[in-house]
């Protein structure tokens, strides 16, 4: 009969052999490359967070400059301050780029187009100015997408769901709301009537109503921890109440035929509050990505702990 001690010893030895074999079966990891990859991942996330206030002020500059071109003295006294905020956040993004992630045609387009818009906007018609700003903002959104949709940020399912939520749901609806806010200041709507602008406004309102449903619906696909995190941010921002306020204002705007200056008051204010709320949810969603770690990096950390 085999001694009990000998049997246990054999089991331990077999277990050790199995563990050793399993470890040897794992491919070697380049720890330095993993570390640098994680640094670049965090750099991409940090740059994206820095781009959010830049996006907000570019959108604000579009609405304010359109109002100024339509003769609104209220925004005339504020446009320079908004412009300085844009410059400040451009500089903050540049200062943060320790890993040369801005060395791309996408970021160069943002810088170049801002310089053109800054110098040109007073010489354009209101609608040409609106279109120039919108193109610039689209370049920034494209750059943000290039920062986030990269293998360094994450390829696992949970990360991709969050990335899609940020890039395909949150930031696009912010831009739709900001476009409505800007166009609603158009002064010619109560004169002969600029039907192109009225058509565009009504189209954007329809798009907003379609998109705003997805802000919460897409959260259903998240992991439990991610869903709780995002819904908490949504609640803290007061987003639901601000959606209702903005929806009421745009319904009123449509009913009044988007009369001159309508957006300078309650609609402009409610749009700004809603934009700030959704950008807060966007910021929380981006920060949540920091908790999603590359699987090889996890394996490295757990191996070291063992």
C-alpha positions in Angstrom: 0.0 0.0 0.0 1.3 3.4 -0.9 2.0 5.5 2.2 -0.3 8.5 2.7 2.6 10.9 3.0 4.2 9.6 -0.2 0.8 10.0 -2.0 0.5 13.6 -0.9 4.0 14.3 -1.9 3.4 12.9 -5.3 0.3 15.1 -5.7 2.3 18.2 -4.7 5.0 17.4 -7.1 2.5 16.7 -9.9 0.8 20.1 -9.1 4.1 21.9 -9.2 5.0 20.3 -12.5 1.6 21.2 -13.9 2.0 24.9 -12.8 5.6 25.0 -14.1 4.5 23.5 -17.4 1.6 26.0 -17.6 3.9 29.0 -16.9 6.4 27.7 -19.5 3.6 27.4 -22.0 2.9 31.1 -21.7 4.8 33.2 -24.2 7.4 35.6 -22.7 6.3 39.1 -22.1 8.2 42.2 -22.9 7.6 44.1 -19.7 9.2 47.3 -21.0 6.9 47.3 -24.0 3.9 46.7 -21.8 4.9 49.6 -19.5 5.4 52.0 -22.5 2.2 50.8 -24.1 0.3 51.5 -20.8 1.9 55.0 -20.6 0.8 55.7 -24.1 -2.7 54.4 -23.3 -3.0 56.7 -20.3 -1.6 59.6 -22.4 -4.3 59.1 -25.0 -7.0 59.1 -22.3 -5.5 62.2 -20.7 -5.3 64.0 -24.0 -8.9 63.1 -24.8 -10.0 64.6 -21.4 -8.1 67.8 -22.2 -9.9 68.0 -25.6 -13.4 68.1 -24.0 -13.2 71.7 -22.7 -11.6 72.7 -26.1 -14.6 71.2 -27.9 -17.0 73.0 -25.6 -15.4 76.4 -26.2 -15.2 75.9 -29.9 -18.9 75.2 -30.0 -19.5 78.2 -27.8 -17.4 80.4 -30.1 -19.5 79.2 -33.1 -22.8 80.2 -31.4 -21.4 83.5 -30.1 -19.8 84.5 -33.3 -23.0 83.8 -35.3 -24.9 85.9 -32.8 -22.4 88.7 -33.2 -22.6 88.6 -37.0 -26.4 88.9 -36.6 -25.9 92.1 -34.5 -26.2 90.8 -31.0 -24.4 93.2 -28.7 -24.6 90.8 -25.7 -22.2 88.4 -27.4 -20.1 91.1 -28.9 -18.8 91.9 -25.4 -18.0 88.2 -24.7 -16.5 86.9 -27.9 -12.9 87.9 -27.0 -13.1 86.1 -23.7 -14.4 82.9 -25.4 -11.6 83.2 -28.0 -9.0 83.4 -25.2 -10.5 80.3 -23.6 -10.1 78.4 -26.9 -6.4 79.5 -27.0 -5.9 78.5 -23.4 -7.3 75.0 -23.9 -5.3 74.5 -27.1 -2.2 75.3 -25.2 -3.1 72.9 -22.4 -3.6 70.1 -24.8 -0.2 70.8 -26.4 1.5 71.1 -23.0 0.2 67.7 -22.0 1.6 65.9 -25.0 4.8 64.3 -23.6 4.6 61.3 -25.9 4.2 63.2 -29.2 0.7 61.9 -29.7 -0.3 65.2 -31.4 2.2 64.7 -34.2 -0.6 63.7 -36.6 -2.3 65.3 -39.6 -5.6 65.3 -37.6 -4.3 67.6 -34.9 -2.5 69.8 -37.4 -5.8 70.3 -39.1 -7.4 71.4 -35.9 -4.7 74.0 -35.2 -4.6 75.2 -38.8 -8.4 75.6 -39.1 -8.7 77.4 -35.8 -6.2 80.0 -36.9 -8.2 80.5 -40.1 -11.5 80.7 -38.3 -10.1 83.1 -35.7 -8.9 85.5 -38.4 -11.7 85.0 -40.8 -15.0 84.8 -39.0 -15.9 88.5 -39.0 -15.5 88.6 -42.8 -18.0 85.8 -43.5 -21.7 85.6 -43.7 -23.4 84.1 -40.6 -24.0 80.8 -42.4 -20.6 80.6 -43.9 -19.1 81.3 -40.5 -21.3 78.5 -39.0 -20.1 76.0 -41.6 -16.5 76.9 -41.1 -16.8 76.4 -37.3 -18.7 73.1 -37.9 -15.9 71.8 -40.1 -13.3 72.7 -37.5 -15.3 71.0 -34.7 -15.7 67.9 -36.9 -11.9 67.8 -37.3 -11.5 67.9 -33.5 -14.1 65.1 -33.1 -12.3 63.0 -35.7 -9.0 63.6 -33.8 -10.6 62.5 -30.6 -11.8 59.3 -32.3 -8.3 58.6 -33.5 -7.0 59.0 -30.0 -9.5 56.6 -28.5 -10.1 54.0 -31.2 -6.6 52.6 -30.9 -5.3 49.2 -29.8 -3.3 51.0 -27.0 -6.5 52.1 -25.4 -8.2 48.8 -25.4 -9.4 45.9 -27.5 -11.4 44.0 -25.0 -15.2 43.9 -25.3 -15.9 46.2 -22.3 -13.5 48.9 -23.4 -14.9 48.8 -27.0 -18.4 49.3 -25.7 -17.3 52.3 -23.7 -15.4 53.7 -26.6 -18.3 53.3 -28.9 -20.6 55.0 -26.4 -18.3 58.0 -26.1 -17.5 58.5 -29.8 -20.8 57.4 -31.4 -23.4 58.5 -28.8 -22.2 61.2 -26.3 -20.0 63.5 -28.4 -22.3 63.4 -31.5 -25.4 64.4 -29.5 -23.4 67.3 -27.8 -22.6 68.6 -31.3 -26.2 68.3 -32.4 -27.3 70.3 -29.4 -24.5 72.9 -30.0 -25.6 73.3 -33.6 -29.2 73.9 -32.6 -28.0 76.5 -30.1 -25.9 78.3 -32.6 -28.4 78.4 -35.5 -31.2 79.5 -33.2 -29.5 82.9 -32.9 -29.9 83.5 -36.7 -31.4 87.0 -36.9 -33.0 86.7 -40.4 -35.6 84.1 -39.5 -38.3 86.7 -38.7 -37.7 88.8 -41.7 -38.1 87.3 -45.2 -37.3 84.0 -43.6 -34.2 81.9 -44.2 -35.8 78.6 -45.1 -32.5 76.8 -45.4 -31.7 77.6 -41.7 -35.3 76.7 -40.6 -35.0 73.4 -42.5 -31.6 72.7 -40.9 -32.9 73.5 -37.4 -35.9 71.2 -37.8 -33.7 68.5 -39.1 -31.3 68.8 -36.1 -34.3 68.7 -33.7 -35.4 65.4 -35.2 -31.8 64.1 -34.9 -31.6 65.2 -31.3 -34.8 63.4 -30.4 -33.5 60.2 -32.0 -30.1 60.4 -30.5 -31.1 61.3 -27.0 -32.8 57.9 -26.5 -29.6 56.1 -27.1 -27.8 58.0 -24.2 -29.4 55.6 -21.7 -30.3 52.7 -23.9 -26.7 51.9 -24.8 -25.8 51.5 -21.1 -27.8 48.3 -21.0 -25.0 46.5 -22.9 -22.3 47.5 -20.4 -20.9 45.3 -17.7 -22.6 45.8 -14.3 -19.7 48.0 -12.9 -19.5 50.2 -16.0 -23.3 50.6 -16.1 -23.4 51.7 -12.5 -20.6 54.1 -13.0 -22.2 55.8 -16.1 -25.7 55.9 -14.6 -24.3 57.5 -11.5 -22.6 60.2 -13.6 -25.8 60.7 -15.6 -27.8 61.2 -12.3 -25.2 63.5 -10.8 -25.2 65.7 -13.9 -29.0 66.2 -13.7 -29.1 65.1 -17.3 -32.7 63.9 -17.4 -34.1 67.2 -16.1 -31.9 69.2 -18.5 -33.0 67.1 -21.5 -36.6 67.9 -20.6 -35.9 71.6 -20.3 -34.1 71.7 -23.6 -36.8 69.6 -25.4 -39.4 72.0 -24.1 -37.5 75.0 -25.5 -36.9 73.5 -28.9 -40.6 72.5 -29.1 -41.4 76.2 -28.3 -38.9 77.4 -30.8 -40.5 75.3 -33.6 -43.9 76.5 -32.6 -42.8 80.1 -32.9 -41.1 79.5 -36.3 -37.6 80.1 -34.8 -38.2 83.8 -34.6 -35.3 86.2 -34.4 -33.2 86.0 -31.3 -35.2 83.2 -29.8 -32.1 81.2 -29.0 -30.3 84.0 -27.3 -32.4 83.5 -24.2 -33.9 80.4 -22.6 -33.0 78.0 -25.5 -29.4 79.1 -25.5 -29.1 78.7 -21.7 -30.9 75.3 -21.6 -28.7 74.0 -24.5 -25.5 75.1 -22.7 -26.6 73.4 -19.4 -27.4 70.2 -21.3 -24.1 70.3 -23.2 -22.2 70.7 -19.9 -24.2 67.8 -18.4 -23.4 65.4 -21.3 -19.8 66.4 -21.4 -19.6 65.5 -17.6 -21.0 62.0 -18.5 -18.4 61.9 -21.3 -15.6 62.8 -18.9 -16.7 60.1 -16.5 -16.9 57.5 -19.3 -13.4 58.3 -20.4 -12.1 58.1 -16.9 -13.7 54.8 -16.5 -11.5 53.5 -19.3 -8.5 53.9 -17.0 -9.9 51.0 -15.0 -9.9 48.7 -18.0 -6.4 47.2 -18.2 -4.7 45.4 -21.0 -4.9 41.6 -20.4 -1.2 41.1 -20.9 -0.5 43.9 -18.4 -2.9 42.2 -15.9 -1.0 38.9 -16.4 2.3 40.7 -15.8 1.1 42.3 -12.5 -0.5 39.1 -11.2 2.6 37.1 -12.1 4.8 39.6 -10.1 2.5 39.3 -7.1 2.6 35.6 -7.2 
